[in-house]
Structures are given as structure tokens and as C-alpha cells.
């Protein structure tokens, strides 16, 4: 597929994905907040009313009444369903996964420094992960273990940690993080498609047929909705993680991801339950975040480089230029020769010596410390070359005698 077409698909799919995701997650936040804010009815009401809520917004006042189920006479002519936001988010996300990670020779998907998996096998594994994640999760929460939700949640967490460890030893760091998020997003969307909407549809069908309503269906749908709610912040992080190589490029990236998932879930709990009952969760989430910060903390500048690099023999800039020309400028040039890019990624051009000098801290972070560049190490940058770059930066990133670009 032409690079131009891929670029526009990438743009349009991201646009759709973000808009739909905002709507879906916004609905989740709103309805969870409404459930937590309901009060006992202030006056006698007909039907299975479990609470009411008054709100003010945009110059108007809104009265919300929640019923556990409807009587036949209460079925409205127009009933608003919240499902297309979820479906659109997943569909656009799936195609975006294909555009970014499957096409273009799997540049972002595989990394030879991580594993020797081929592109075809990596794509097949990716698809199996999406489907398998949902199947295992659904079987678990339909099993007798679901009667003990705390234990079931711990089992899910253990499985999630196992997946995080596995994908970080199989895919590139960036792809590993996004695949954990894609798996969780698939579970969320499948919950809507396979459990939540069918349960509500069956309850409504029973009402219209004048039959007793099975309220257990609503309880099961609510349970899956709560699961979705607590996955929102972790999934949002994985969507943004490609911008933060310090996280996915860490040697224990699976642990970094696990701790950030725990922090996201804890933050959502605190948002839902403000008060003393949430303090221990807040403390646990804060500890998880602090641990990640300490794991990834580095002092900016030359001190970031290992001591042996700072004490290495002086590195002339010509040697650095040669490495960048052969390993980096296939992408990071005014006119990239890598067919996957029509423009230099993120606008980073490594041709002008002064620009290279200004970008030295970023080069150190990506090529030397996290080793997340070159992408998938397609150009075969060696460990000696990484150490040479690190030594040059640690020695002050001097460009004396630099050749003109």
C-alpha cells in the first residue's frame, strides 16, 4: 500500500478513534458518577425506582430517575442506547492497529533485539492475543470463581501481568504496550457487544412480552460495565505510551506497565469513592506511581550516561556523523530513504551538526539508554556504536570540525 495512503489512513483513523473513545469513556465516567450520586426518592414514585438525581447544566435543570427494570406501561417510545461509541472505538482502533503495526513490514511491531519472531508470526500472535484475551476473561467471569469477585479480579491481574511479561519479550517495546491496551480494549468492547447490550435487550423484551424480568441479567451487565470502567485509565495510558520511550524502553518494561495499570485503576477508584474508604487505595496507587518514577528516573544531561562512557577515549564528531548517516538518516533525513516514511518521523532531522548537538539528550535517551531507536533496529546499530554515541554525548557533545550538512 502506498505510504501516502497509509499516512492518511493513520490520520483519519486516529481522529475517529480519539473522538469515539472520548464519547465512550465519557459515558462511562458520567454513568458511574450518576450511580454513586443517586439519592433516595424525595416523593412517592411508581415503578422499581432505586434513586433519583438532579443536575444543572447549560442553563437547564435535569431530573434523572433510575429504575431497576421497567413495567410494560413504562416502556418509552424512544430509548437511547449507549453502544455505538464502544463499537466505533474498537473498529477504528483495530484498523489503526493494522495500519501502524501490521502494514509497512512490521517496522513498529517487531524488534530483532527483543526476539527473532517474523512479521507474519507476530501479526498472527497479535490477533490471537485479542481474541484469546476476551475468551479467557469471559470464561473466568462465567465460571464459579465469579462468585468470589475479589479472587477473580486477582486472577485476572495475574494473567494480565503474565501477558505483559510475554509481549514485552516478543514484540518491540512500543508494540508490547499498545497490545496490552488493545487486548483490554477488546475485552471492554466485547463486554458491551456480548454481555451488556444482550442483557438489556432481554430485559426489555421480557417487559414488552409482559413476562417477569430477570434482574440477574441487569446485575451481570452492571458488573461488566464496572470492569470496563476500571480499565479506562490503564487503556488510555497504553494509547499514549508510544510518546514515552522511558516506559516501554525500560529493561523491566513489563513491571513498569503493570504498575501504571495498577495506578490507573486505583486513580479511578479514588475518583469514584472519595473519602476515608479510598485512602488505602490512594496510598497504594501513589506507591505504584512513585515506584515507576524511581525506576525510570535519570538526571538530565551527561550524568545520564554510564560512568564507563564518560571515561572512554575522546570521540570525534566525524565518527558520530558516520554512525548517524548509516543507522539513523534513512528515516531522520530531509528526504527519508526508508519507504515507510515520506517525511522524517516527528520532524526530527539528523543532518545539521548544530541540530544533532541540540538533540543529543534525546539521542542518548532513545539510541543509548532505552535502545528504542532505530525502530526495530532495522539498520543494525551495534552495541559498540551505541556506546560511541553515549561517550560523545557524555563528553559534552562537541561538534568541533563538523562537516557542513
VMD Tcl script that draws the C-alpha trace (Angstrom):
set ca {
  {0.00 0.00 0.00}
  {1.42 3.47 -0.91}
  {2.91 5.39 2.01}
  {0.73 8.39 1.18}
  {-2.42 6.28 1.60}
  {-1.15 4.78 4.85}
  {-0.43 8.22 6.23}
  {-3.94 9.48 5.53}
  {-5.50 6.30 6.88}
  {-3.43 6.77 10.01}
  {-4.63 10.34 10.42}
  {-8.32 9.67 9.78}
  {-8.44 6.51 11.90}
  {-6.72 8.25 14.81}
  {-9.19 11.11 14.55}
  {-12.19 8.78 14.59}
  {-10.67 6.59 17.30}
  {-9.99 9.50 19.65}
  {-13.44 11.08 19.16}
  {-15.26 7.77 19.69}
  {-13.05 6.96 22.68}
  {-13.82 10.30 24.29}
  {-17.54 9.64 23.89}
  {-17.34 6.07 25.21}
  {-15.14 6.83 28.20}
  {-17.11 10.00 28.92}
  {-20.31 7.92 29.07}
  {-18.62 5.50 31.46}
  {-17.46 8.31 33.74}
  {-20.86 10.01 33.70}
  {-22.97 6.93 34.41}
  {-20.66 5.70 37.15}
  {-20.81 9.15 38.75}
  {-24.62 9.18 38.49}
  {-24.85 5.76 40.12}
  {-22.69 6.96 43.02}
  {-24.67 10.21 43.35}
  {-28.22 8.81 43.41}
  {-30.31 9.62 46.47}
  {-33.49 8.09 47.80}
  {-36.65 9.39 46.08}
  {-37.94 12.58 47.70}
  {-41.54 11.72 46.85}
  {-43.53 8.57 46.09}
  {-42.79 7.28 42.60}
  {-44.30 4.43 40.63}
  {-42.22 1.55 39.38}
  {-38.96 -0.04 40.52}
  {-37.27 3.27 41.31}
  {-33.92 2.88 43.12}
  {-32.85 6.52 43.22}
  {-33.04 9.99 41.76}
  {-30.62 12.75 40.87}
  {-30.91 16.43 40.00}
  {-28.33 18.18 37.81}
  {-27.86 21.64 36.31}
  {-26.02 22.24 33.06}
  {-26.08 24.63 30.10}
  {-28.87 26.79 31.53}
  {-31.24 23.93 32.29}
  {-32.15 21.53 35.09}
  {-32.19 17.78 34.60}
  {-34.06 15.24 36.69}
  {-32.72 11.69 36.46}
  {-34.66 8.73 37.86}
  {-33.15 5.24 37.82}
  {-35.36 2.17 37.63}
  {-34.08 -1.34 38.17}
  {-36.43 -2.56 35.46}
  {-39.46 -1.28 33.56}
  {-43.12 -2.17 33.70}
  {-44.86 -2.68 30.33}
  {-46.60 0.68 30.60}
  {-43.30 2.44 31.32}
  {-41.50 1.45 28.11}
  {-40.83 4.76 26.33}
  {-41.32 5.34 22.63}
  {-37.68 6.42 22.32}
  {-34.99 4.69 24.35}
  {-31.36 5.79 23.96}
  {-28.77 3.01 23.82}
  {-25.10 3.62 24.55}
  {-23.24 1.16 22.36}
  {-22.09 2.72 19.08}
  {-19.38 4.70 20.85}
  {-17.85 1.41 22.02}
  {-18.18 -0.31 18.66}
  {-16.73 2.65 16.74}
  {-13.81 2.92 19.17}
  {-12.91 -0.74 18.77}
  {-13.38 -0.92 14.99}
  {-11.32 2.21 14.35}
  {-8.70 1.00 16.85}
  {-8.44 -2.39 15.17}
  {-7.89 -0.86 11.73}
  {-5.43 1.61 13.24}
  {-3.52 -1.31 14.75}
  {-3.30 -2.78 11.27}
  {-2.16 0.44 9.62}
  {0.53 1.19 12.22}
  {1.74 -2.28 13.23}
  {0.79 -4.78 10.50}
  {1.48 -2.85 7.31}
  {4.84 -1.36 6.36}
  {6.77 -4.54 7.01}
  {6.03 -4.54 10.73}
  {8.50 -1.73 11.39}
  {6.82 -0.82 14.67}
  {5.79 -4.38 15.58}
  {8.98 -6.43 15.73}
  {12.40 -5.68 17.14}
  {15.28 -8.04 16.41}
  {16.93 -7.02 19.66}
  {13.91 -8.37 21.57}
  {13.08 -11.60 19.71}
  {13.55 -13.29 16.37}
  {9.83 -13.55 15.60}
  {8.89 -12.87 11.98}
  {6.34 -10.29 10.90}
  {3.75 -12.88 9.87}
  {4.04 -14.78 13.13}
  {3.90 -11.52 15.08}
  {0.67 -10.47 13.34}
  {-0.88 -13.90 13.97}
  {0.14 -13.67 17.64}
  {-1.34 -10.20 17.85}
  {-4.70 -11.35 16.52}
  {-4.68 -14.41 18.79}
  {-3.97 -12.18 21.78}
  {-7.01 -10.00 21.08}
  {-9.37 -12.94 20.68}
  {-7.80 -15.11 23.38}
  {-7.79 -12.34 25.96}
  {-11.56 -11.93 25.66}
  {-12.26 -15.68 25.67}
  {-10.20 -16.34 28.81}
  {-11.68 -13.32 30.61}
  {-15.26 -14.25 29.67}
  {-14.88 -17.90 30.68}
  {-13.39 -16.84 34.02}
  {-16.24 -14.45 34.83}
  {-18.89 -17.01 33.84}
  {-17.27 -19.68 36.00}
  {-17.99 -20.39 39.69}
  {-14.95 -18.24 40.50}
  {-17.06 -15.18 39.60}
  {-19.00 -15.69 42.85}
  {-15.81 -14.54 44.59}
  {-15.15 -11.31 42.67}
  {-12.09 -10.28 44.65}
  {-10.36 -13.58 43.95}
  {-11.45 -13.49 40.30}
  {-10.05 -9.97 39.96}
  {-6.71 -11.11 41.41}
  {-6.60 -14.00 38.95}
  {-7.28 -11.55 36.10}
  {-4.49 -9.31 37.35}
  {-2.06 -12.24 37.50}
  {-2.99 -13.23 33.94}
  {-2.57 -9.62 32.80}
  {0.90 -9.46 34.34}
  {1.75 -12.69 32.54}
  {0.59 -11.22 29.23}
  {2.59 -8.05 29.87}
  {5.72 -10.10 30.54}
  {5.16 -12.24 27.47}
  {4.54 -9.48 24.93}
  {7.48 -7.39 26.18}
  {9.71 -10.38 25.39}
  {8.12 -10.90 21.97}
  {7.22 -7.56 20.35}
  {9.00 -4.22 20.27}
  {8.54 -2.25 23.49}
  {6.14 0.18 21.87}
  {4.08 -2.60 20.29}
  {4.02 -4.58 23.54}
  {2.39 -1.75 25.48}
  {-0.18 -0.98 22.80}
  {-1.09 -4.66 22.50}
  {-1.85 -4.97 26.20}
  {-4.11 -1.92 25.80}
  {-5.68 -3.35 22.64}
  {-6.42 -6.62 24.44}
  {-8.09 -4.75 27.31}
  {-9.98 -2.56 24.83}
  {-11.20 -5.68 23.04}
  {-12.46 -7.10 26.33}
  {-14.28 -3.83 27.02}
  {-15.93 -3.70 23.60}
  {-16.84 -7.40 23.75}
  {-18.41 -6.82 27.16}
  {-20.72 -4.29 25.53}
  {-21.46 -6.44 22.49}
  {-21.75 -9.85 24.14}
  {-22.99 -9.17 27.67}
  {-24.24 -5.66 28.43}
  {-26.41 -4.94 25.39}
  {-27.82 -8.51 25.13}
  {-28.76 -8.44 28.84}
  {-30.56 -5.11 28.47}
  {-32.27 -6.33 25.29}
  {-33.55 -9.48 27.00}
  {-34.85 -7.48 29.96}
  {-36.67 -5.10 27.63}
  {-38.07 -7.98 25.54}
  {-39.45 -9.63 28.69}
  {-41.11 -6.36 29.71}
  {-42.74 -5.89 26.32}
  {-43.96 -9.50 26.39}
  {-45.47 -8.99 29.84}
  {-43.17 -11.62 31.36}
  {-41.20 -11.43 34.63}
  {-37.89 -9.62 34.22}
  {-34.75 -11.48 35.25}
  {-32.92 -8.77 37.23}
  {-29.84 -11.02 37.38}
  {-29.24 -10.02 33.76}
  {-29.00 -6.39 34.79}
  {-26.67 -7.24 37.65}
  {-24.37 -9.16 35.31}
  {-24.40 -6.29 32.82}
  {-23.57 -3.83 35.59}
  {-20.66 -5.99 36.74}
  {-19.14 -5.97 33.25}
  {-19.77 -2.24 32.97}
  {-17.82 -1.70 36.20}
  {-14.98 -3.83 34.80}
  {-14.91 -1.62 31.72}
  {-14.91 1.47 33.89}
  {-11.78 0.45 35.78}
  {-9.94 -0.41 32.58}
  {-10.44 3.04 31.04}
  {-7.44 4.84 32.54}
  {-4.98 1.95 32.00}
  {-6.10 1.67 28.37}
  {-5.73 5.42 27.90}
  {-2.15 5.19 29.12}
  {-1.28 2.45 26.63}
  {-2.77 4.60 23.86}
  {-0.37 7.41 24.82}
  {2.62 5.24 25.76}
  {4.30 5.44 22.35}
  {5.25 9.03 23.22}
  {7.14 7.95 26.34}
  {10.05 5.59 25.49}
  {11.32 5.82 29.06}
  {8.45 3.50 30.00}
  {8.35 0.93 27.19}
  {12.13 1.07 26.72}
  {12.88 0.14 30.33}
  {14.61 -3.20 30.95}
  {11.69 -4.26 33.17}
  {9.05 -2.71 30.93}
  {6.51 -5.37 31.91}
  {6.78 -4.22 35.53}
  {6.53 -0.56 34.53}
  {3.35 -1.35 32.60}
  {1.89 -3.39 35.48}
  {2.50 -0.62 38.00}
  {0.97 2.02 35.72}
  {-2.10 -0.17 35.19}
  {-2.47 -0.50 38.96}
  {-2.08 3.26 39.35}
  {-4.74 3.92 36.71}
  {-7.24 1.55 38.32}
  {-6.52 2.99 41.77}
  {-6.96 6.55 40.49}
  {-10.35 5.60 39.07}
  {-11.39 4.06 42.38}
  {-10.44 7.22 44.23}
  {-12.39 9.31 41.72}
  {-15.46 7.15 42.39}
  {-15.18 6.82 46.18}
  {-13.88 10.00 47.72}
  {-13.44 9.62 51.47}
  {-11.71 7.53 54.09}
  {-12.53 4.24 52.41}
  {-10.37 5.20 49.44}
  {-7.29 6.30 51.37}
  {-5.57 2.92 51.32}
  {-6.27 2.65 47.59}
  {-4.89 6.15 47.06}
  {-1.78 5.23 49.03}
  {-1.32 2.01 47.02}
  {-1.78 3.81 43.72}
  {0.62 6.54 44.79}
  {3.19 3.91 45.75}
  {2.84 2.25 42.33}
  {3.35 5.57 40.55}
  {6.28 6.54 42.77}
  {7.91 3.18 42.06}
  {7.65 3.75 38.31}
  {9.07 7.27 38.61}
  {12.02 5.97 40.62}
  {12.58 3.09 38.21}
  {12.75 5.41 35.22}
  {14.35 8.46 36.89}
  {17.51 9.80 35.35}
  {19.38 13.05 35.88}
  {19.24 15.08 32.64}
  {22.47 15.72 30.79}
  {25.79 13.93 30.57}
  {25.37 12.37 34.00}
  {22.75 10.09 32.42}
  {25.44 8.16 30.56}
  {27.13 5.27 32.38}
  {30.50 6.16 34.02}
  {32.49 3.98 31.60}
  {31.14 6.03 28.69}
  {32.20 9.28 30.32}
  {35.72 7.92 30.83}
  {36.01 6.44 27.32}
  {38.56 7.81 24.81}
  {37.53 11.09 23.17}
  {35.04 10.56 20.34}
  {35.37 12.90 17.32}
  {32.16 14.21 15.83}
  {33.05 12.74 12.43}
  {32.66 9.28 13.94}
  {29.26 10.24 15.32}
  {28.19 11.62 11.93}
  {29.14 8.36 10.25}
  {27.00 6.35 12.68}
  {24.01 8.65 12.27}
  {24.31 8.62 8.49}
  {24.32 4.83 8.25}
  {21.93 3.98 11.09}
  {19.56 6.93 11.55}
  {19.32 9.09 8.44}
  {17.41 6.51 6.46}
  {14.41 7.88 8.39}
  {15.63 11.07 10.06}
  {16.61 12.99 6.95}
  {15.03 15.79 4.96}
  {14.15 13.15 2.35}
  {14.00 9.71 4.06}
  {15.08 6.70 2.03}
  {13.03 4.34 4.22}
  {9.88 3.63 2.15}
  {7.75 3.65 5.33}
  {8.18 7.41 5.74}
  {7.55 10.28 3.33}
  {8.66 12.77 6.00}
  {11.13 12.42 8.89}
  {9.30 10.88 11.92}
  {8.24 13.55 14.43}
  {10.03 16.10 12.26}
  {13.43 15.01 13.63}
  {16.21 15.53 11.06}
  {19.74 14.40 11.97}
  {21.76 16.11 9.23}
  {22.77 19.53 10.58}
  {25.56 19.29 13.22}
  {24.04 22.01 15.37}
  {20.67 20.25 15.28}
  {22.33 16.97 16.21}
  {24.04 18.69 19.12}
  {20.73 20.16 20.31}
  {19.09 16.74 20.10}
  {21.94 14.98 21.96}
  {19.87 14.30 25.13}
  {17.10 12.77 23.02}
  {19.59 10.67 21.05}
  {21.04 9.45 24.33}
  {17.60 8.51 25.65}
  {16.39 6.72 22.53}
  {19.52 5.17 21.00}
  {21.74 4.56 24.02}
  {19.69 4.20 27.21}
  {16.33 2.73 26.15}
  {17.60 1.42 22.78}
  {14.21 2.10 21.21}
  {15.85 3.63 18.15}
  {16.41 2.80 15.35}
  {12.91 1.33 15.01}
  {13.18 -2.41 15.42}
  {16.91 -1.82 14.89}
  {16.27 -2.28 11.17}
  {19.59 -0.64 10.28}
  {21.52 -2.88 12.65}
  {23.05 -0.38 15.07}
  {25.62 -2.26 17.14}
  {26.26 -2.05 20.86}
  {29.68 -0.50 20.16}
  {28.02 2.21 18.09}
  {25.53 2.94 20.86}
  {28.38 3.23 23.32}
  {30.22 5.56 20.97}
  {27.19 7.86 20.76}
  {26.84 7.74 24.54}
  {30.52 8.57 25.07}
  {30.33 11.52 22.67}
  {27.30 12.93 24.47}
  {28.79 12.30 27.91}
  {31.91 14.17 26.83}
  {29.89 17.27 26.04}
  {28.50 16.57 22.56}
  {31.13 18.73 20.88}
  {30.87 19.39 17.15}
  {34.32 20.91 16.59}
  {35.38 20.46 12.99}
  {31.91 19.31 11.95}
  {31.34 18.84 8.27}
  {28.61 21.02 6.74}
  {25.26 19.26 6.28}
}
mol new
graphics top color blue
foreach p $ca { graphics top sphere $p radius 0.5 }
foreach p [lrange $ca 0 end-1] q [lrange $ca 1 end] { graphics top cylinder $p $q radius 0.2 }
display resetview
